[in-house]
Amino acid sequence: MRIEARVKGLEPVKRLMDQLSRGKLQAASAKAINDTGFEVRRALQSEMGSVFDRPTDYIMRSTRLTKATRDKP
């Protein structure tokens, strides 16, 4: 016994699914990078507070973070 099935018009659906998943993947990776960056920044500020003797606000805010975007991860 042999069963065959043919599906027509599947290519546009495949392209659409690929485009949708690619955009969500980029957004999720940007969010993960940003979350990690902010966590590292908090850890650095905490460490600077314990290492430096009376650090000023200027020193404590000196760590900069450039946020990742979906287009620039």
N, C-alpha and C positions, 0 to 999 in steps of 0.2 A: 504494500500500500504506500502510495506517495502523495504527499499534499504539497502544493505550491501556492504561494501567495505573492502577489505583486502590489506594491503600494506606489501610487503615482502622486507627484507633487510633494515629495518628502524633502527635497533639497531646500526649498525656501524655509521650511520649518526648522531644519538643521541649522541653517545660517542664523535665523532669529534666536534660537536657543543658545547658539555659540556667542552671539553678541550680548545677550542678556547675562549669561554667566560670566563673561569676561568683565563686564562693567561692575558686577557685584564683587567679583574677586579683587579687582583693583581697589574698590571702596573699602573692602574688609582689610586688605593689606595696609592701606593708608591709615585706617583706624588703629590697627595693631602697632604700627610704627609709632604713631603719635602717643598711644597709651604707654608704650615702652619708654619713649623719650621723656615724657612727663614723670614717669616713675624714677628714671635715672636722675633727672633734674632734682627731684625731691631728695633722693639719697645723697646727691652731691651737696645740696644745701645743708642737709643734716650733718654731713661729715665736716663741711667747712665750719659750721657752728661749734663743733667740738675740737677742731684742730687749731683754728685761729683764736688768738686772745682778743676778745671783744671785737668781733668783726662788725664793720659798718653795714648799713643797708645797701650801700653801693656795691660792696663786695658780695653780699648775700644774693643780690639780684643780678650778678654778673654772668651767671650761666644763661645762655640764650638757646632757644629752641626754634627752629624753623619748621613749621608744621608741614607734614606731607599732605598732598592732595591726591585725588583719584588720578589726575593727569600727571602728577609729579610725585611718585612714591619715594 
